[in-house]
Amino acid sequence: MKMFALITIINFLKFYIYIFIFCILTCCILWCISSWLLNMVSESILAEYQEKERKRTAVTITPCDQPSPRSNFSLVSLSNSEMLLFGGEYCDGETTIVFNDLFRWNMEKNEWKQIESLNTPSPRCSHQAVVFKDNMYIFGGEYATLDQFHHYRDMWVLNLKTNVWREISCVGGDAPSAR
């Protein structure tokens, strides 16, 4: 009788172990599928931005109001009392907007101008920017919304005389990891 009870308990435990393993495998498969789908959506949104940029044919500089509220943008100082603001993100807890717009701010006159350039980098926030000579360089960043995430590992240069962007390719090795 004791042997029968022991076999019954073992069979009972095996059944629940099989159910537990099935649940874990199902969760892993669902997580993989959802990650793949989110990646596909993110890639298609970035492709739309790139297609829009390819259609632009000229640089335009337009006086404007100050940029919309945002965080995680880059802001660099130029030698002529001006600053350049690029990218950033806005999140209100329900939606997130990631920007790839470029603004020039004259601090003495408190005037803003929006620069719509050729070949603008994809929308990004949390990137790094620096001005050297007649160029502004940006590296990395991320496209992060409440349901999408993409790290960049690219480098771009903006010619400050022509206001035209150009992507810089890594020569002779790998680019730094995405940040």
TAMO-V672712 format. One record per run of one state. SS is the DSSP state (alpha for helix, beta for strand, coil for the rest). FROM is the first residue (numbers start at 1). TO is the last residue. If there is no record, write none. Layout:
ss=(SS,SS)
from=(FROM,FROM)
to=(TO,TO)
This chain:
ss=(coil,alpha,coil,beta,coil,beta,coil,beta,coil,beta,coil,beta,coil,beta,coil,beta,coil,beta,coil,beta,coil,beta,coil,beta,coil,beta,coil,beta,coil)
from=(1,2,56,60,65,71,72,74,78,82,92,96,107,111,117,125,126,128,133,135,140,142,145,149,152,155,160,164,169)
to=(1,55,59,64,70,71,73,77,81,91,95,106,110,116,124,125,127,132,134,139,141,144,148,151,154,159,163,168,179)
